[in-house]
Every structure is written in C-alpha cells, then in structure tokens.
Amino acid sequence: MNNELEVNVLISILQKKVTDLTLTNVVLEARIKDLSNRLNSIIETENAINGKQNQAKEIHNSELGTDDF
C-alpha cells in the first residue's frame, strides 16, 4: 500500500513537471516568434532606408554627370 502511494505521488509530481515544461515551452515559442517579428521589422526598415539612400546617391550622381551644352 505504501509503495502504491509513493508511485501515485511520483506520477503526480511528474505530471506537474510536464505541465510546467509545456507552459514554459509555449512561452518561449511565443517570445521567439515575437523577437523574430521584431528582427524582421528592423531588417525591413534598414533595407528601406538603405534603398532610399542608394536612390538619393544615384540621383545625386546622375545630376553631377549631366553635360551642360
């Protein structure tokens, strides 16, 4: 009888640990998704800024290279 009680207690402890780890995993997956979205947003913003800077350089260079006759 005592062994059966110990086994049931052990099962309960293990079930709680599994639940805790599952919740931790869900939280970590959500944080990873959030950080990935934030990183992608930063990269998109940087790419847009770099594109505008390159566009401005091209316009400036084309203005410098025009021939005035």
Buried (B, 14 or more C-beta within 10 A) or exposed (E): EEEEEEEEEEEEEEEEEEEEEEEEEEEEEEEEEEEEEEEEEEEEEEEEEEEEEEEEEEEEEEEEEEEEE
